[in-house]
Each structure stands twice: as structure tokens, then as C-alpha cells.
Amino acid sequence: MFDEKVVLLDINAKDSTEALSLVADKLIEKKIVKPSYKSAVIEREKTFPTGLNAPSCGIAIPHTDAIHVNKAQIAIARLANPVKFLQMGDGADVQAKLIFMLALKEPHAQLETLQKLMALIQNDKAVSELLSVKDSENVIKVLTENNL
């Protein structure tokens, strides 16, 4: 579900749309998603925000419909500086530092994946490690050690 080729560390984005674009472009480049994925994920984020205020930092979990996905994958981005997303549910501001962009083929996999991500987000130690590791290999190691 994770691949070092779609782990982006310390990327610069001026806002959430640019951050989503950068991550989606990497998924498109690796042929994990169809070109339609980018606009679909950006549009979905406007209607159904995915930001969450975790204990350690703000996190966003953008995703869109399976019709835009070629292969199941989760892209991870750590932003050099947080950008504003809207919070899931109430639309409050979330300064997101981490993005977990879901590209899932099976609708039932989405719920299970979101549950695992929610457990990770509540784990201060794991999130702190994701914020401090130096390379994509260690990002994947942290995620694997935390049942993702």
C-alpha cells in the first residue's frame, strides 16, 4: 500500500490546492491514478473536507472515487510549512503538516484504511516520528510498525 516513490518530504505549497496538486501529480506520474484523479480529489476536498487536528499536528486525508484509481496506494506528503485545510465535519481551520492521499480501488477498503489511519493519528509517538524522519524509507518503516 506504500511505496517510497510516492513519499514526498518537506514539500513547499502555498495552500491546500497546491499541496493536493503536487501529491496527485506524483501519483499520476507513477501511473497509480488516472489523470482525472487530480481534479476529482481537489473538487472533493472542497465539498467534503478531510482535515483533522491530531494531538501532534494537523493532518489531511484527501481521497476520491475509485474510478480515478489504477492501483491501490497511499501517498504521503510532509509539508515544509503547514497549509490550511478545512476540518472533516465542522469545516474549522486545520493547519496540516501531513497529508495521506488515498488512492483506493475497493470502496470497502476505504473504511478499514481510514480506521487504521485514525489509530495512527492518535499515536503521538508515531506522528512525531513521521514529522522528524529524514527519508522515505523510514516513513514507510514507521507506518508499517503501526499496522498500516
C-alpha positions in Angstrom: 0.0 0.0 0.0 3.0 2.3 0.5 5.8 3.0 -2.0 8.9 5.2 -1.4 8.2 6.7 -4.9 5.1 8.4 -3.5 6.5 9.7 -0.2 7.2 13.5 -0.6 9.2 15.0 2.2 9.3 18.7 3.2 7.5 19.9 0.1 6.6 23.6 -0.3 3.0 24.6 -1.1 1.3 27.9 -0.7 -2.1 26.4 0.0 -4.0 23.2 0.2 -4.9 23.1 -3.5 -1.2 23.4 -4.4 -0.3 20.7 -1.9 -3.0 18.4 -3.3 -1.8 19.1 -6.8 1.8 18.2 -6.0 0.8 14.9 -4.4 -1.7 14.0 -7.1 0.9 14.8 -9.8 3.3 12.3 -8.2 0.5 9.6 -8.2 -0.3 10.4 -11.9 3.4 10.4 -12.8 3.8 6.9 -11.4 0.6 5.8 -13.2 -1.1 4.9 -9.9 -4.0 7.1 -10.7 -5.6 8.3 -13.9 -5.1 12.0 -15.0 -8.7 12.7 -13.9 -7.7 11.9 -10.2 -6.2 15.4 -9.6 -9.2 17.5 -10.4 -11.5 14.9 -8.7 -9.6 15.0 -5.4 -9.3 18.8 -5.4 -13.1 19.1 -6.1 -14.0 16.5 -3.5 -11.9 18.3 -0.8 -14.0 21.5 -1.4 -17.2 19.6 -0.7 -16.0 17.0 1.8 -13.1 18.4 3.8 -10.6 15.9 5.2 -8.5 17.9 7.7 -8.1 16.6 11.2 -6.5 18.2 14.2 -4.3 15.4 15.7 -2.6 15.9 19.0 0.8 16.4 17.3 -0.2 18.3 14.2 -2.8 18.9 11.5 -3.4 16.1 9.1 -5.4 15.8 5.9 -6.6 12.5 4.3 -7.8 13.5 0.8 -9.3 10.9 -1.5 -11.8 10.5 -4.3 -13.8 7.8 -6.2 -12.2 4.5 -7.2 -13.0 5.2 -10.9 -9.9 7.5 -10.9 -7.6 4.9 -9.5 -5.4 2.4 -11.4 -3.7 0.8 -8.4 -4.3 1.0 -4.6 -1.7 3.2 -3.0 -1.4 5.8 -0.2 0.8 8.8 -1.0 2.3 10.6 2.0 3.4 14.2 2.0 5.1 16.1 4.8 4.9 19.8 4.2 7.8 22.2 4.9 5.2 24.6 6.3 1.6 23.7 7.3 -1.2 24.8 5.0 -4.8 25.4 5.8 -7.3 22.6 5.2 -10.8 22.5 6.5 -11.7 20.1 9.2 -13.8 17.0 8.5 -17.3 17.5 9.9 -17.3 21.1 11.1 -15.2 23.0 8.5 -12.9 24.6 11.1 -9.4 25.5 10.0 -6.7 22.9 10.3 -3.0 23.7 9.7 -2.0 20.5 8.1 1.6 19.3 8.1 1.0 15.8 6.9 -1.1 14.5 4.0 -2.2 10.9 3.5 -3.6 10.9 0.0 -5.7 7.7 -0.5 -5.9 6.1 -3.9 -8.1 3.1 -3.3 -9.7 0.7 -5.8 -12.2 -1.0 -3.4 -14.8 1.1 -1.6 -14.8 -1.3 1.4 -11.0 -0.8 1.8 -11.6 2.8 2.4 -13.3 2.3 5.8 -10.6 -0.1 7.0 -7.8 2.2 5.8 -9.4 5.2 7.4 -9.7 3.3 10.7 -6.1 2.4 10.7 -5.1 6.0 9.8 -7.2 7.3 12.7 -5.4 5.0 15.1 -2.1 6.2 13.7 -3.1 9.9 14.0 -4.0 9.4 17.7 -0.5 7.9 18.3 1.6 10.9 19.3 4.9 9.0 19.1 4.3 7.7 15.6 3.2 11.1 14.3 6.3 12.7 15.9 8.4 10.2 14.2 6.8 10.9 10.8 7.5 14.6 11.4 11.2 14.0 12.1 12.4 11.1 10.0 14.9 12.0 7.3 13.9 9.7 4.4 11.0 7.9 2.7 12.3 4.5 3.8 11.9 5.5 7.4 8.4 7.0 6.8 7.3 3.6 5.5 9.0 1.8 8.4 7.0 4.0 10.9 3.8 3.3 9.1 4.5 -0.5 8.8 5.4 -0.7 12.5 2.0 0.9 13.3 -0.1 -1.6 11.3 -0.6 0.4 8.1 
